[in-house]
Amino acid sequence: MWYLKLLLIIVFAIVLFQDFKNRLVYWFLYPIIGILAFTIQLYNIPLEIALLNLGFNISFVALILGVSFLYIKFRNLDFKNAIGLGDILFFVFISSTFSILSFLILFVFALLFSLILHFALNIKKEQETVPLAGYMSLFFGVIYAISFCNINTFLYSY
């Protein structure tokens, strides 16, 4: 299973590079992330529990996106400039990664990590957009790299 984790980390690195450099990521990388992460999860837990995790995680992502949409509408902002399609795809496909509680915690911390990293790297205010999928790819890539060293299945337990 180590080769799937390594491949997933490589795909995360490609997303980080493309999003940070060009603000454009090949769309097919997102389903690859979802498939690899779901396969790794299936290695650790039964299919029924993995599908239950996926359902709850996608519901959480839909709730986050729904609240974001309402906020954007309330502030009269342009939705296309507020969040990118790549970010939405990343949110949807990253929801196939971990158990419900682990995903909720890691997703929130990935968003906080992205905010802090963007403020730290964007001192000059050159870019108005945030490479959110890239920053979150870095975060989740590090999480999977740490799980390389740990045989325990702490990311999939409740």
C-alpha positions, 0 to 999 in steps of 0.5 A, spaced: 500 500 500 506 504 500 506 505 493 499 508 493 501 513 498 507 515 494 503 516 488 498 520 492 503 524 495 506 525 488 499 527 485 498 532 491 505 535 489 503 536 482 497 539 484 501 544 488 506 546 483 500 547 478 496 551 482 501 555 485 505 557 479 499 558 474 493 557 478 490 552 473 490 545 475 489 539 470 482 537 472 483 529 471 488 530 477 482 531 482 479 524 480 485 521 481 486 523 488 479 521 490 480 514 487 487 513 490 485 516 497 479 511 497 483 505 495 487 507 501 481 507 505 479 501 503 485 497 505 484 499 512 476 499 513 470 495 510 467 498 504 460 499 508 464 504 513 468 507 507 462 509 503 458 511 510 465 516 511 464 518 504 457 520 504 458 524 511 464 527 508 461 530 502 455 532 506 460 536 510 463 539 504 456 541 501 454 544 507 461 548 507 460 550 500 452 552 501 454 557 506 460 560 502 455 560 496 450 564 501 455 568 504 458 570 497 450 572 495 449 576 501 456 580 500 454 581 492 460 578 490 462 574 483 462 567 485 467 565 479 472 570 483 470 568 490 472 560 489 474 556 483 472 550 480 478 547 481 477 548 489 470 545 489 473 539 485 478 538 490 473 539 496 469 533 493 474 528 491 478 529 498 472 527 501 474 520 500 480 520 504 479 519 512 473 517 517 468 522 519 472 525 525 479 525 522 476 528 515 472 534 519 479 536 523 483 535 518 479 539 513 478 545 518 486 545 519 487 545 512 483 551 511 487 554 517 493 552 514 492 555 507 490 561 510 496 562 514 501 560 509 497 565 504 498 571 508 505 569 510 507 568 502 503 573 499 506 579 503 507 584 497 499 583 495 501 581 488 495 576 487 488 577 489 487 569 488 489 564 493 491 557 490 487 554 495 487 547 492 495 547 492 495 549 499 491 544 501 494 539 497 501 540 501 497 539 507 494 533 505 501 530 502 504 532 509 499 528 512 500 522 508 507 522 508 507 522 516 502 516 515 508 513 511 512 512 518 506 510 522 503 503 521 497 505 526 491 506 522 489 512 526 486 516 520 481 511 519 479 510 526 473 513 530 
